Amino acid sequence: MKSIREILKAKKNNNKITMITAYDEPSAEFAEIAGIDIILVGDSIGNNVMGYSGTVEVNMDDMLRAVKMVKRGAPETFIVGDLPMGSYQISEEKTIENSIALLKAGANAVKLEGTNNLETIKKMVNYGIPVMGHIGLLPQSINQLGAYRIQGRTEKKRQFLLSQGKMLEKSGVFSIVLEMVEENTSKIITEELKIPTIGIGAGKYCDGQVLVWHDLLGINKDVPKFVKKYEDLNSRIVLALKNYISDVKGELFP
């Protein structure tokens, strides 16, 4: 997919949307060759590439470098760049400035968490900045949440998430990520909204799915329960390196 129009059309035609994270040029190139619909340059670069415990420590410079690399690797794929912690909480002007910077770096859209910036989102959209929303579990708020838990299990919380989705849709976002949202709650939200929902740990009823590159390919040893590993690159990479060490020390290579 190369445009928001195609993304919206996918929901209308009941065509599932595929999204995966990527943080560098080689990963993005693989994703584009495979035919992934959307690449998310997530602030999850923090815990998957940079060695941080989470996403909070990631800054705009980190995101700009990653978006530029991904754009070089996947010039024909729709790219969404995360606005990291601190880049959109300070002021409306700073949010718009940082969003424009991500677009200039190569992103086709930006993503931000929660519903505290609805008026800002409206202005961003009016300025021509495409925005993807994100509700449910919000990784940037993990210090407040305390732990990763499924969201929307009670009727009260279900209605709260639905209202968040509707507010974001009204503000002009073109799609919404539902992270770790109870499956039936995701179903209700997906059915109620005209824009696509993209789930991560949110069940089968979303309009699309997103997974982290390092989880899907089995590079990370510990992954969330909802993840399906399509490969076990962790053990394959370690084995290849051990074989290399053995060949060098045994004078079999070069």
Phi, psi and omega in degrees: 000138185240000183208162176296324179303317179293324179294316178294322180295327180299317178296314181302322182266006179060038174261118183296142182259134177252131177223142178219151176281151170208149187231358182210175185295312182298317180298317180297321180296316176302315182297319180291318179299321181290335179098024176301139182289313185225137172254126175259117172274090189274156173288357171295357170304332181301306184270345182262338183233320190268353177085011177280165179280343181198207185258346189299326184282349182289139181238180183297322179299319178300315183291321180296318178297317182294318180298318179298318179294316181296320179298322178294326181277334183223068185293342183256004183255146178290123185245131176247129179253129177289139167274116186283170178306129179093351183268347181222005180266347188276308182202160177298318182297317181293322179299312181294318179300314181291325178295316178298323179298320178294321178295318179294332179285343177134354179287149174266344180199167176239159177232139175222158186266145170081190184233026180275357185235035186300316180293323177295318179301318179302317179291321178301313180297319178296331178277358179091020178260108178292135184234132171257132178272175182202115177229176186095227174286132182245103185304328180291345180255017186299329178295331177275321181287325178089331181196164178273111181229150176299136182256150173084030182279332179259162180298321180297314181289328177297314180292327178296314180294321177298318179295324176297315179300317180293322178295319179294318177300316179295329180285343174115006178295150183264349176192166183222132172276131173251110184254124178050051177256137180307138192303315180291328175294317177300321180298314180297314181298315181298319180289328184280332185267148176272341179267155183291145170254140179237117187265149168222104187071029183240015174088184191271352188271354179292160180286345179200176180226149174228139173228158177281133181313310186288338176280310182302320184270001177072027175281318174284133178288311182261120181231157176301156183299330184283349184285138169255120177277123180265354178201166178236066184291338180302307181289325180294318180294315179299318179297317179299318180293321178295321178296321177297313179302315181298318182293321180293311182292332178269009178058034176264346176219134005277000000 
